[in-house]
Amino acid sequence: MAMVKGYKKLLEEAYARIETVPIAQAIALHGDPSVVFVDLRDVRELEREGMIPGAFHAPRGMLEFWVDPESPYYKEIFGSGKRFLFYCAAAWRSALACDQVQTMGLAPVAHIEGGYKAWKDSGGPVGERPHHKSSG
């Protein structure tokens, strides 16, 4: 089956519409209280690889539902008015996700060039996935 529009074309179109933050600039923004790093990776990736300290985990499959205030799954953080920097492993999911939520109206939003791999390779801080104790 031939794809009408394959992933490479989807990525090319997304890159043309979104802001890509160079890795050095992303590392410099870490700790800025006006910026929220959003990790789109699967929880198993976070367990295995760690994550950027202080990042908010929003699994890619739930993102649109978490961003929309009319959704029963809405997360208040997306109404904070802060700048959102998305990342995944290699900047493919984050590019597509950034494009999608930008289309929905979330702003300002950008993604990190090269993803978590580039972050680690460039010496960005890495921590373990926080484990939340259940109440009760």
N, CA, C and O atoms as CSV, one atom per row, in Angstrom:
chain,resi,resn,atom,element,x,y,z
A,1,MET,N,N,0.851,-1.183,0.000
A,1,MET,CA,C,0.000,0.000,0.000
A,1,MET,C,C,0.895,1.243,0.000
A,1,MET,O,O,1.768,1.385,0.855
A,2,ALA,N,N,0.678,2.108,-0.931
A,2,ALA,CA,C,1.440,3.364,-0.999
A,2,ALA,C,C,0.773,4.413,-0.108
A,2,ALA,O,O,-0.445,4.593,-0.138
A,3,MET,N,N,1.585,5.086,0.669
A,3,MET,CA,C,1.064,6.137,1.525
A,3,MET,C,C,0.735,7.364,0.670
A,3,MET,O,O,1.490,7.727,-0.231
A,4,VAL,N,N,-0.382,7.984,0.963
A,4,VAL,CA,C,-0.734,9.240,0.307
A,4,VAL,C,C,0.213,10.331,0.794
A,4,VAL,O,O,0.667,11.178,0.024
A,5,LYS,N,N,0.495,10.286,2.090
A,5,LYS,CA,C,1.431,11.242,2.696
A,5,LYS,C,C,2.142,10.510,3.818
A,5,LYS,O,O,1.553,10.256,4.868
A,6,GLY,N,N,3.390,10.173,3.606
A,6,GLY,CA,C,4.153,9.417,4.594
A,6,GLY,C,C,4.650,10.286,5.737
A,6,GLY,O,O,4.467,11.503,5.739
A,7,TYR,N,N,5.284,9.638,6.712
A,7,TYR,CA,C,5.745,10.358,7.898
A,7,TYR,C,C,6.775,11.428,7.557
A,7,TYR,O,O,6.811,12.477,8.201
A,8,LYS,N,N,7.616,11.176,6.549
A,8,LYS,CA,C,8.630,12.177,6.191
A,8,LYS,C,C,7.975,13.468,5.700
A,8,LYS,O,O,8.421,14.563,6.044
A,9,LYS,N,N,6.925,13.338,4.903
A,9,LYS,CA,C,6.200,14.518,4.406
A,9,LYS,C,C,5.471,15.204,5.564
A,9,LYS,O,O,5.453,16.433,5.640
A,10,LEU,N,N,4.879,14.431,6.453
A,10,LEU,CA,C,4.214,15.014,7.629
A,10,LEU,C,C,5.212,15.816,8.458
A,10,LEU,O,O,4.911,16.924,8.901
A,11,LEU,N,N,6.400,15.252,8.666
A,11,LEU,CA,C,7.427,15.951,9.439
A,11,LEU,C,C,7.900,17.207,8.718
A,11,LEU,O,O,8.061,18.256,9.343
A,12,GLU,N,N,8.119,17.112,7.434
A,12,GLU,CA,C,8.565,18.271,6.653
A,12,GLU,C,C,7.557,19.420,6.772
A,12,GLU,O,O,7.939,20.574,6.968
A,13,GLU,N,N,6.277,19.093,6.653
A,13,GLU,CA,C,5.231,20.118,6.764
A,13,GLU,C,C,5.177,20.691,8.181
A,13,GLU,O,O,5.023,21.900,8.356
A,14,ALA,N,N,5.302,19.837,9.179
A,14,ALA,CA,C,5.277,20.305,10.575
A,14,ALA,C,C,6.456,21.235,10.849
A,14,ALA,O,O,6.281,22.300,11.441
A,15,TYR,N,N,7.662,20.837,10.421
A,15,TYR,CA,C,8.851,21.662,10.658
A,15,TYR,C,C,8.706,23.049,10.050
A,15,TYR,O,O,9.250,24.018,10.580
A,16,ALA,N,N,7.978,23.154,8.945
A,16,ALA,CA,C,7.788,24.451,8.289
A,16,ALA,C,C,6.856,25.365,9.080
A,16,ALA,O,O,6.893,26.584,8.916
A,17,ARG,N,N,6.016,24.776,9.942
A,17,ARG,CA,C,5.003,25.562,10.663
A,17,ARG,C,C,5.335,25.830,12.124
A,17,ARG,O,O,4.729,26.703,12.744
A,18,ILE,N,N,6.279,25.100,12.675
A,18,ILE,CA,C,6.538,25.192,14.112
A,18,ILE,C,C,7.900,25.802,14.393
A,18,ILE,O,O,8.739,25.942,13.504
A,19,GLU,N,N,8.096,26.159,15.656
A,19,GLU,CA,C,9.399,26.656,16.102
A,19,GLU,C,C,10.211,25.490,16.648
A,19,GLU,O,O,9.732,24.709,17.470
A,20,THR,N,N,11.439,25.389,16.179
A,20,THR,CA,C,12.372,24.392,16.687
A,20,THR,C,C,13.440,25.118,17.487
A,20,THR,O,O,14.145,25.978,16.960
A,21,VAL,N,N,13.558,24.767,18.762
A,21,VAL,CA,C,14.531,25.410,19.643
A,21,VAL,C,C,15.833,24.617,19.607
A,21,VAL,O,O,15.835,23.426,19.916
A,22,PRO,N,N,16.942,25.260,19.234
A,22,PRO,CA,C,18.235,24.557,19.234
A,22,PRO,C,C,18.560,24.022,20.631
A,22,PRO,O,O,18.183,24.616,21.641
A,23,ILE,N,N,19.257,22.906,20.666
A,23,ILE,CA,C,19.506,22.215,21.931
A,23,ILE,C,C,20.219,23.102,22.956
A,23,ILE,O,O,19.869,23.061,24.135
A,24,ALA,N,N,21.197,23.891,22.548
A,24,ALA,CA,C,21.905,24.748,23.501
A,24,ALA,C,C,20.957,25.771,24.116
A,24,ALA,O,O,21.041,26.058,25.310
A,25,GLN,N,N,20.069,26.314,23.319
A,25,GLN,CA,C,19.085,27.271,23.828
A,25,GLN,C,C,18.101,26.588,24.771
A,25,GLN,O,O,17.719,27.161,25.791
A,26,ALA,N,N,17.687,25.355,24.433
A,26,ALA,CA,C,16.775,24.602,25.298
A,26,ALA,C,C,17.419,24.347,26.660
A,26,ALA,O,O,16.776,24.515,27.696
A,27,ILE,N,N,18.683,23.944,26.653
A,27,ILE,CA,C,19.380,23.696,27.924
A,27,ILE,C,C,19.461,24.990,28.731
A,27,ILE,O,O,19.306,24.970,29.952
A,28,ALA,N,N,19.702,26.112,28.058
A,28,ALA,CA,C,19.771,27.408,28.750
A,28,ALA,C,C,18.422,27.803,29.345
A,28,ALA,O,O,18.373,28.532,30.336
A,29,LEU,N,N,17.337,27.332,28.756
A,29,LEU,CA,C,15.992,27.661,29.256
A,29,LEU,C,C,15.572,26.780,30.434
A,29,LEU,O,O,14.598,27.089,31.120
A,30,HIS,N,N,16.304,25.679,30.674
A,30,HIS,CA,C,15.929,24.781,31.766
A,30,HIS,C,C,16.009,25.533,33.091
A,30,HIS,O,O,17.021,26.162,33.399
A,31,GLY,N,N,14.953,25.462,33.856
A,31,GLY,CA,C,14.895,26.163,35.130
A,31,GLY,C,C,14.196,27.507,35.040
A,31,GLY,O,O,13.910,28.113,36.072
A,32,ASP,N,N,13.912,27.991,33.840
A,32,ASP,CA,C,13.172,29.244,33.659
A,32,ASP,C,C,11.728,28.996,34.091
A,32,ASP,O,O,11.065,28.126,33.527
A,33,PRO,N,N,11.226,29.738,35.076
A,33,PRO,CA,C,9.874,29.479,35.580
A,33,PRO,C,C,8.761,29.778,34.572
A,33,PRO,O,O,7.612,29.395,34.793
A,34,SER,N,N,9.087,30.452,33.478
A,34,SER,CA,C,8.066,30.744,32.474
A,34,SER,C,C,8.004,29.691,31.372
A,34,SER,O,O,7.231,29.820,30.422
A,35,VAL,N,N,8.827,28.643,31.505
A,35,VAL,CA,C,8.903,27.596,30.491
A,35,VAL,C,C,8.546,26.249,31.113
A,35,VAL,O,O,9.030,25.898,32.189
A,36,VAL,N,N,7.686,25.498,30.411
A,36,VAL,CA,C,7.343,24.138,30.831
A,36,VAL,C,C,7.872,23.167,29.782
A,36,VAL,O,O,7.484,23.229,28.615
A,37,PHE,N,N,8.754,22.274,30.202
A,37,PHE,CA,C,9.218,21.203,29.332
A,37,PHE,C,C,8.171,20.097,29.388
A,37,PHE,O,O,7.754,19.685,30.470
A,38,VAL,N,N,7.751,19.621,28.227
A,38,VAL,CA,C,6.706,18.598,28.139
A,38,VAL,C,C,7.289,17.361,27.471
A,38,VAL,O,O,7.683,17.400,26.306
A,39,ASP,N,N,7.340,16.264,28.218
A,39,ASP,CA,C,7.880,14.995,27.739
A,39,ASP,C,C,6.733,14.167,27.168
A,39,ASP,O,O,5.806,13.810,27.895
A,40,LEU,N,N,6.788,13.864,25.886
A,40,LEU,CA,C,5.723,13.149,25.193
A,40,LEU,C,C,5.950,11.646,25.111
A,40,LEU,O,O,5.113,10.920,24.576
A,41,ARG,N,N,7.064,11.180,25.631
A,41,ARG,CA,C,7.414,9.774,25.471
A,41,ARG,C,C,6.533,8.857,26.308
A,41,ARG,O,O,5.874,9.284,27.255
A,42,ASP,N,N,6.544,7.601,25.934
A,42,ASP,CA,C,5.833,6.565,26.666
A,42,ASP,C,C,6.462,6.387,28.051
A,42,ASP,O,O,7.663,6.595,28.224
A,43,VAL,N,N,5.662,6.011,29.010
A,43,VAL,CA,C,6.148,5.854,30.377
A,43,VAL,C,C,7.306,4.857,30.457
A,43,VAL,O,O,8.192,5.007,31.300
A,44,ARG,N,N,7.307,3.855,29.599
A,44,ARG,CA,C,8.409,2.869,29.609
A,44,ARG,C,C,9.717,3.516,29.190
A,44,ARG,O,O,10.782,3.143,29.681
A,45,GLU,N,N,9.643,4.491,28.279
A,45,GLU,CA,C,10.845,5.210,27.869
A,45,GLU,C,C,11.381,6.046,29.035
A,45,GLU,O,O,12.592,6.133,29.235
A,46,LEU,N,N,10.481,6.655,29.799
A,46,LEU,CA,C,10.884,7.460,30.943
A,46,LEU,C,C,11.550,6.594,31.997
A,46,LEU,O,O,12.553,6.987,32.593
A,47,GLU,N,N,10.987,5.414,32.224
A,47,GLU,CA,C,11.559,4.483,33.206
A,47,GLU,C,C,12.954,4.049,32.784
A,47,GLU,O,O,13.860,3.949,33.612
A,48,ARG,N,N,13.121,3.796,31.508
A,48,ARG,CA,C,14.384,3.270,30.987
A,48,ARG,C,C,15.451,4.352,30.831
A,48,ARG,O,O,16.619,4.117,31.142
A,49,GLU,N,N,15.058,5.539,30.351
A,49,GLU,CA,C,16.011,6.574,29.970
A,49,GLU,C,C,16.106,7.764,30.922
A,49,GLU,O,O,17.047,8.553,30.835
A,50,GLY,N,N,15.136,7.897,31.832
A,50,GLY,CA,C,15.075,9.102,32.641
A,50,GLY,C,C,14.402,10.221,31.874
A,50,GLY,O,O,13.890,10.010,30.775
A,51,MET,N,N,14.402,11.415,32.454
A,51,MET,CA,C,13.760,12.544,31.798
A,51,MET,C,C,14.395,13.847,32.248
A,51,MET,O,O,15.211,13.869,33.169
A,52,ILE,N,N,14.016,14.925,31.594
A,52,ILE,CA,C,14.520,16.237,31.989
A,52,ILE,C,C,13.903,16.581,33.341
A,52,ILE,O,O,12.680,16.540,33.479
A,53,PRO,N,N,14.715,16.919,34.338
A,53,PRO,CA,C,14.174,17.231,35.666
A,53,PRO,C,C,13.145,18.365,35.587
A,53,PRO,O,O,13.380,19.395,34.954
A,54,GLY,N,N,12.005,18.148,36.242
A,54,GLY,CA,C,10.954,19.154,36.289
A,54,GLY,C,C,10.014,19.130,35.102
A,54,GLY,O,O,9.050,19.894,35.065
A,55,ALA,N,N,10.279,18.256,34.115
A,55,ALA,CA,C,9.403,18.188,32.939
A,55,ALA,C,C,8.046,17.622,33.326
A,55,ALA,O,O,7.928,16.837,34.266
A,56,PHE,N,N,7.025,18.034,32.582
A,56,PHE,CA,C,5.672,17.517,32.740
A,56,PHE,C,C,5.493,16.383,31.744
A,56,PHE,O,O,5.749,16.561,30.553
A,57,HIS,N,N,5.055,15.221,32.215
A,57,HIS,CA,C,4.852,14.091,31.319
A,57,HIS,C,C,3.435,14.127,30.758
A,57,HIS,O,O,2.456,14.064,31.503
A,58,ALA,N,N,3.340,14.231,29.431
A,58,ALA,CA,C,2.056,14.192,28.731
A,58,ALA,C,C,2.181,13.150,27.623
A,58,ALA,O,O,2.708,13.454,26.552
A,59,PRO,N,N,1.710,11.939,27.859
A,59,PRO,CA,C,1.857,10.904,26.838
A,59,PRO,C,C,1.255,11.368,25.514
A,59,PRO,O,O,0.168,11.944,25.490
A,60,ARG,N,N,1.958,11.118,24.425
A,60,ARG,CA,C,1.542,11.606,23.116
A,60,ARG,C,C,0.091,11.232,22.793
A,60,ARG,O,O,-0.636,12.025,22.195
A,61,GLY,N,N,-0.318,10.054,23.179
A,61,GLY,CA,C,-1.670,9.594,22.867
A,61,GLY,C,C,-2.781,10.366,23.556
A,61,GLY,O,O,-3.929,10.311,23.117
A,62,MET,N,N,-2.466,11.083,24.624
A,62,MET,CA,C,-3.490,11.836,25.365
A,62,MET,C,C,-3.383,13.340,25.169
A,62,MET,O,O,-4.229,14.085,25.666
A,63,LEU,N,N,-2.370,13.799,24.459
A,63,LEU,CA,C,-2.043,15.222,24.434
A,63,LEU,C,C,-3.213,16.124,24.030
A,63,LEU,O,O,-3.520,17.078,24.745
A,64,GLU,N,N,-3.864,15.847,22.916
A,64,GLU,CA,C,-4.945,16.717,22.460
A,64,GLU,C,C,-6.061,16.815,23.505
A,64,GLU,O,O,-6.677,17.868,23.669
A,65,PHE,N,N,-6.310,15.726,24.197
A,65,PHE,CA,C,-7.357,15.710,25.217
A,65,PHE,C,C,-6.936,16.471,26.470
A,65,PHE,O,O,-7.777,17.058,27.151
A,66,TRP,N,N,-5.645,16.465,26.775
A,66,TRP,CA,C,-5.133,17.176,27.942
A,66,TRP,C,C,-5.043,18.678,27.693
A,66,TRP,O,O,-5.129,19.465,28.636
A,67,VAL,N,N,-4.870,19.088,26.427
A,67,VAL,CA,C,-4.691,20.498,26.076
A,67,VAL,C,C,-6.033,21.238,25.986
A,67,VAL,O,O,-6.100,22.427,26.297
A,68,ASP,N,N,-7.088,20.556,25.568
A,68,ASP,CA,C,-8.384,21.191,25.312
A,68,ASP,C,C,-9.173,21.403,26.611
A,68,ASP,O,O,-9.513,20.436,27.293
A,69,PRO,N,N,-9.467,22.676,26.958
A,69,PRO,CA,C,-10.216,22.947,28.192
A,69,PRO,C,C,-11.611,22.329,28.207
A,69,PRO,O,O,-12.187,22.153,29.280
A,70,GLU,N,N,-12.159,22.000,27.057
A,70,GLU,CA,C,-13.492,21.398,27.005
A,70,GLU,C,C,-13.457,19.882,27.196
A,70,GLU,O,O,-14.503,19.245,27.320
A,71,SER,N,N,-12.265,19.310,27.220
A,71,SER,CA,C,-12.125,17.868,27.380
A,71,SER,C,C,-12.240,17.478,28.849
A,71,SER,O,O,-11.781,18.215,29.722
A,72,PRO,N,N,-12.850,16.323,29.133
A,72,PRO,CA,C,-12.891,15.855,30.525
A,72,PRO,C,C,-11.500,15.492,31.058
A,72,PRO,O,O,-11.331,15.300,32.263
A,73,TYR,N,N,-10.505,15.399,30.169
A,73,TYR,CA,C,-9.149,15.033,30.577
A,73,TYR,C,C,-8.217,16.236,30.674
A,73,TYR,O,O,-7.016,16.078,30.890
A,74,TYR,N,N,-8.765,17.432,30.515
A,74,TYR,CA,C,-7.963,18.667,30.514
A,74,TYR,C,C,-7.041,18.761,31.726
A,74,TYR,O,O,-7.431,18.447,32.850
A,75,LYS,N,N,-5.800,19.203,31.469
A,75,LYS,CA,C,-4.816,19.438,32.531
A,75,LYS,C,C,-4.575,20.939,32.638
A,75,LYS,O,O,-4.232,21.594,31.654
A,76,GLU,N,N,-4.755,21.471,33.826
A,76,GLU,CA,C,-4.645,22.918,34.077
A,76,GLU,C,C,-3.316,23.522,33.623
A,76,GLU,O,O,-3.261,24.689,33.237
A,77,ILE,N,N,-2.257,22.732,33.669
A,77,ILE,CA,C,-0.951,23.261,33.295
A,77,ILE,C,C,-0.973,23.879,31.897
A,77,ILE,O,O,-0.247,24.833,31.621
A,78,PHE,N,N,-1.818,23.324,31.013
A,78,PHE,CA,C,-1.865,23.840,29.647
A,78,PHE,C,C,-2.632,25.158,29.541
A,78,PHE,O,O,-2.671,25.767,28.473
A,79,GLY,N,N,-3.236,25.596,30.631
A,79,GLY,CA,C,-3.882,26.900,30.683
A,79,GLY,C,C,-3.049,27.918,31.447
A,79,GLY,O,O,-3.533,29.004,31.770
A,80,SER,N,N,-1.800,27.573,31.737
A,80,SER,CA,C,-0.945,28.406,32.593
A,80,SER,C,C,-0.424,29.655,31.903
A,80,SER,O,O,0.037,30.578,32.575
A,81,GLY,N,N,-0.485,29.709,30.567
A,81,GLY,CA,C,0.071,30.844,29.835
A,81,GLY,C,C,1.582,30.796,29.691
A,81,GLY,O,O,2.189,31.740,29.185
A,82,LYS,N,N,2.191,29.708,30.131
A,82,LYS,CA,C,3.645,29.575,30.018
A,82,LYS,C,C,4.028,29.129,28.608
A,82,LYS,O,O,3.168,28.769,27.804
A,83,ARG,N,N,5.309,29.156,28.326
A,83,ARG,CA,C,5.833,28.668,27.057
A,83,ARG,C,C,6.074,27.172,27.200
A,83,ARG,O,O,6.653,26.724,28.190
A,84,PHE,N,N,5.635,26.406,26.221
A,84,PHE,CA,C,5.770,24.958,26.275
A,84,PHE,C,C,6.838,24.495,25.297
A,84,PHE,O,O,6.812,24.846,24.117
A,85,LEU,N,N,7.781,23.698,25.803
A,85,LEU,CA,C,8.820,23.091,24.971
A,85,LEU,C,C,8.609,21.585,24.989
A,85,LEU,O,O,8.849,20.927,26.001
A,86,PHE,N,N,8.165,21.052,23.878
A,86,PHE,CA,C,7.888,19.627,23.754
A,86,PHE,C,C,9.161,18.886,23.370
A,86,PHE,O,O,10.029,19.419,22.679
A,87,TYR,N,N,9.247,17.650,23.832
A,87,TYR,CA,C,10.316,16.779,23.380
A,87,TYR,C,C,9.882,15.329,23.458
A,87,TYR,O,O,9.009,14.953,24.240
A,88,CYS,N,N,10.527,14.523,22.615
A,88,CYS,CA,C,10.357,13.074,22.629
A,88,CYS,C,C,11.759,12.495,22.511
A,88,CYS,O,O,12.721,13.142,22.924
A,89,ALA,N,N,11.899,11.316,21.967
A,89,ALA,CA,C,13.229,10.711,21.893
A,89,ALA,C,C,14.108,11.381,20.842
A,89,ALA,O,O,15.256,11.728,21.118
A,90,ALA,N,N,13.563,11.563,19.629
A,90,ALA,CA,C,14.381,12.062,18.521
A,90,ALA,C,C,13.756,13.233,17.766
A,90,ALA,O,O,14.211,13.565,16.671
A,91,ALA,N,N,12.730,13.861,18.323
A,91,ALA,CA,C,12.094,15.066,17.785
A,91,ALA,C,C,11.122,14.812,16.639
A,91,ALA,O,O,10.794,15.746,15.906
A,92,TRP,N,N,10.655,13.590,16.461
A,92,TRP,CA,C,9.623,13.329,15.450
A,92,TRP,C,C,8.235,13.491,16.072
A,92,TRP,O,O,7.411,14.258,15.573
A,93,ARG,N,N,7.984,12.769,17.156
A,93,ARG,CA,C,6.677,12.898,17.811
A,93,ARG,C,C,6.461,14.319,18.293
A,93,ARG,O,O,5.351,14.845,18.212
A,94,SER,N,N,7.517,14.943,18.795
A,94,SER,CA,C,7.365,16.305,19.320
A,94,SER,C,C,7.054,17.296,18.205
A,94,SER,O,O,6.301,18.244,18.429
A,95,ALA,N,N,7.610,17.104,17.012
A,95,ALA,CA,C,7.310,17.995,15.885
A,95,ALA,C,C,5.839,17.872,15.495
A,95,ALA,O,O,5.149,18.877,15.326
A,96,LEU,N,N,5.367,16.641,15.355
A,96,LEU,CA,C,3.969,16.438,14.981
A,96,LEU,C,C,3.022,16.919,16.078
A,96,LEU,O,O,1.986,17.518,15.789
A,97,ALA,N,N,3.374,16.660,17.323
A,97,ALA,CA,C,2.539,17.094,18.442
A,97,ALA,C,C,2.495,18.615,18.542
A,97,ALA,O,O,1.434,19.199,18.761
A,98,CYS,N,N,3.634,19.240,18.383
A,98,CYS,CA,C,3.723,20.695,18.436
A,98,CYS,C,C,2.831,21.312,17.354
A,98,CYS,O,O,2.087,22.258,17.612
A,99,ASP,N,N,2.918,20.769,16.157
A,99,ASP,CA,C,2.104,21.240,15.041
A,99,ASP,C,C,0.613,21.093,15.369
A,99,ASP,O,O,-0.179,22.000,15.112
A,100,GLN,N,N,0.249,19.962,15.926
A,100,GLN,CA,C,-1.164,19.692,16.222
A,100,GLN,C,C,-1.717,20.637,17.289
A,100,GLN,O,O,-2.784,21.220,17.095
A,101,VAL,N,N,-1.013,20.801,18.408
A,101,VAL,CA,C,-1.552,21.655,19.477
A,101,VAL,C,C,-1.495,23.129,19.096
A,101,VAL,O,O,-2.300,23.930,19.570
A,102,GLN,N,N,-0.546,23.483,18.243
A,102,GLN,CA,C,-0.494,24.852,17.733
A,102,GLN,C,C,-1.746,25.114,16.881
A,102,GLN,O,O,-2.339,26.190,16.956
A,103,THR,N,N,-2.139,24.123,16.073
A,103,THR,CA,C,-3.363,24.212,15.277
A,103,THR,C,C,-4.582,24.343,16.186
A,103,THR,O,O,-5.541,25.035,15.847
A,104,MET,N,N,-4.545,23.679,17.338
A,104,MET,CA,C,-5.640,23.756,18.300
A,104,MET,C,C,-5.710,25.120,18.979
A,104,MET,O,O,-6.768,25.511,19.472
A,105,GLY,N,N,-4.594,25.847,19.010
A,105,GLY,CA,C,-4.580,27.167,19.627
A,105,GLY,C,C,-3.668,27.320,20.821
A,105,GLY,O,O,-3.620,28.395,21.418
A,106,LEU,N,N,-2.934,26.269,21.191
A,106,LEU,CA,C,-1.997,26.391,22.309
A,106,LEU,C,C,-0.793,27.224,21.860
A,106,LEU,O,O,-0.197,26.966,20.814
A,107,ALA,N,N,-0.458,28.208,22.656
A,107,ALA,CA,C,0.683,29.081,22.324
A,107,ALA,C,C,1.207,29.701,23.610
A,107,ALA,O,O,0.440,29.881,24.555
A,108,PRO,N,N,2.478,30.029,23.671
A,108,PRO,CA,C,3.513,29.678,22.707
A,108,PRO,C,C,4.005,28.250,22.928
A,108,PRO,O,O,4.132,27.781,24.059
A,109,VAL,N,N,4.273,27.585,21.825
A,109,VAL,CA,C,4.724,26.201,21.876
A,109,VAL,C,C,5.838,25.999,20.848
A,109,VAL,O,O,5.804,26.568,19.757
A,110,ALA,N,N,6.820,25.182,21.214
A,110,ALA,CA,C,7.936,24.860,20.338
A,110,ALA,C,C,8.401,23.450,20.698
A,110,ALA,O,O,7.916,22.851,21.658
A,111,HIS,N,N,9.336,22.934,19.923
A,111,HIS,CA,C,9.895,21.637,20.291
A,111,HIS,C,C,11.416,21.721,20.245
A,111,HIS,O,O,11.998,22.604,19.615
A,112,ILE,N,N,12.032,20.772,20.932
A,112,ILE,CA,C,13.486,20.774,21.105
A,112,ILE,C,C,14.150,19.994,19.970
A,112,ILE,O,O,13.843,18.826,19.731
A,113,GLU,N,N,15.057,20.665,19.287
A,113,GLU,CA,C,15.803,20.053,18.190
A,113,GLU,C,C,16.558,18.820,18.681
A,113,GLU,O,O,17.324,18.889,19.642
A,114,GLY,N,N,16.333,17.699,18.011
A,114,GLY,CA,C,17.070,16.479,18.350
A,114,GLY,C,C,16.494,15.682,19.499
A,114,GLY,O,O,16.940,14.562,19.750
A,115,GLY,N,N,15.514,16.226,20.205
A,115,GLY,CA,C,14.848,15.490,21.269
A,115,GLY,C,C,15.716,15.174,22.474
A,115,GLY,O,O,16.765,15.779,22.691
A,116,TYR,N,N,15.244,14.208,23.248
A,116,TYR,CA,C,15.907,13.837,24.498
A,116,TYR,C,C,17.311,13.285,24.256
A,116,TYR,O,O,18.215,13.480,25.069
A,117,LYS,N,N,17.483,12.591,23.124
A,117,LYS,CA,C,18.811,12.063,22.810
A,117,LYS,C,C,19.818,13.202,22.678
A,117,LYS,O,O,20.914,13.135,23.235
A,118,ALA,N,N,19.445,14.245,21.941
A,118,ALA,CA,C,20.340,15.396,21.770
A,118,ALA,C,C,20.560,16.101,23.112
A,118,ALA,O,O,21.663,16.566,23.398
A,119,TRP,N,N,19.517,16.177,23.925
A,119,TRP,CA,C,19.619,16.787,25.248
A,119,TRP,C,C,20.682,16.062,26.075
A,119,TRP,O,O,21.576,16.695,26.636
A,120,LYS,N,N,20.580,14.740,26.146
A,120,LYS,CA,C,21.552,13.945,26.908
A,120,LYS,C,C,22.947,14.061,26.321
A,120,LYS,O,O,23.920,14.258,27.049
A,121,ASP,N,N,23.044,13.938,24.994
A,121,ASP,CA,C,24.345,13.996,24.323
A,121,ASP,C,C,25.025,15.354,24.507
A,121,ASP,O,O,26.251,15.452,24.450
A,122,SER,N,N,24.223,16.398,24.728
A,122,SER,CA,C,24.765,17.755,24.904
A,122,SER,C,C,25.007,18.116,26.365
A,122,SER,O,O,25.371,19.250,26.676
A,123,GLY,N,N,24.806,17.164,27.250
A,123,GLY,CA,C,25.082,17.400,28.665
A,123,GLY,C,C,23.964,18.064,29.438
A,123,GLY,O,O,24.188,18.587,30.529
A,124,GLY,N,N,22.746,18.050,28.878
A,124,GLY,CA,C,21.604,18.608,29.618
A,124,GLY,C,C,21.320,17.771,30.853
A,124,GLY,O,O,21.600,16.573,30.860
A,125,PRO,N,N,20.764,18.385,31.907
A,125,PRO,CA,C,20.486,17.633,33.133
A,125,PRO,C,C,19.455,16.529,32.892
A,125,PRO,O,O,18.483,16.704,32.156
A,126,VAL,N,N,19.699,15.400,33.533
A,126,VAL,CA,C,18.839,14.225,33.393
A,126,VAL,C,C,18.502,13.716,34.786
A,126,VAL,O,O,19.361,13.663,35.666
A,127,GLY,N,N,17.257,13.349,34.971
A,127,GLY,CA,C,16.839,12.787,36.251
A,127,GLY,C,C,15.957,11.579,36.031
A,127,GLY,O,O,15.592,11.254,34.901
A,128,GLU,N,N,15.621,10.921,37.116
A,128,GLU,CA,C,14.720,9.779,37.030
A,128,GLU,C,C,13.292,10.275,36.941
A,128,GLU,O,O,12.974,11.391,37.351
A,129,ARG,N,N,12.445,9.427,36.402
A,129,ARG,CA,C,11.015,9.732,36.372
A,129,ARG,C,C,10.535,9.784,37.821
A,129,ARG,O,O,10.775,8.849,38.586
A,130,PRO,N,N,9.849,10.885,38.209
A,130,PRO,CA,C,9.345,10.934,39.584
A,130,PRO,C,C,8.239,9.909,39.797
A,130,PRO,O,O,7.371,9.734,38.942
A,131,HIS,N,N,8.275,9.250,40.916
A,131,HIS,CA,C,7.233,8.285,41.249
A,131,HIS,C,C,6.327,8.926,42.283
A,131,HIS,O,O,6.768,9.344,43.354
A,132,HIS,N,N,5.055,8.993,41.937
A,132,HIS,CA,C,4.088,9.629,42.833
A,132,HIS,C,C,3.448,8.565,43.698
A,132,HIS,O,O,2.960,7.552,43.198
A,133,LYS,N,N,3.452,8.801,44.992
A,133,LYS,CA,C,2.808,7.872,45.899
A,133,LYS,C,C,1.305,8.069,45.815
A,133,LYS,O,O,0.814,9.198,45.812
A,134,SER,N,N,0.580,6.963,45.748
A,134,SER,CA,C,-0.865,7.076,45.703
A,134,SER,C,C,-1.380,7.396,47.101
A,134,SER,O,O,-0.859,6.890,48.095
A,135,SER,N,N,-2.389,8.224,47.168
A,135,SER,CA,C,-2.952,8.574,48.469
A,135,SER,C,C,-4.022,7.578,48.827
A,135,SER,O,O,-4.771,7.104,47.972
A,136,GLY,N,N,-4.083,7.267,50.111
A,136,GLY,CA,C,-5.159,6.388,50.529
A,136,GLY,C,C,-4.694,5.217,51.228
A,136,GLY,O,O,-5.501,4.384,51.640
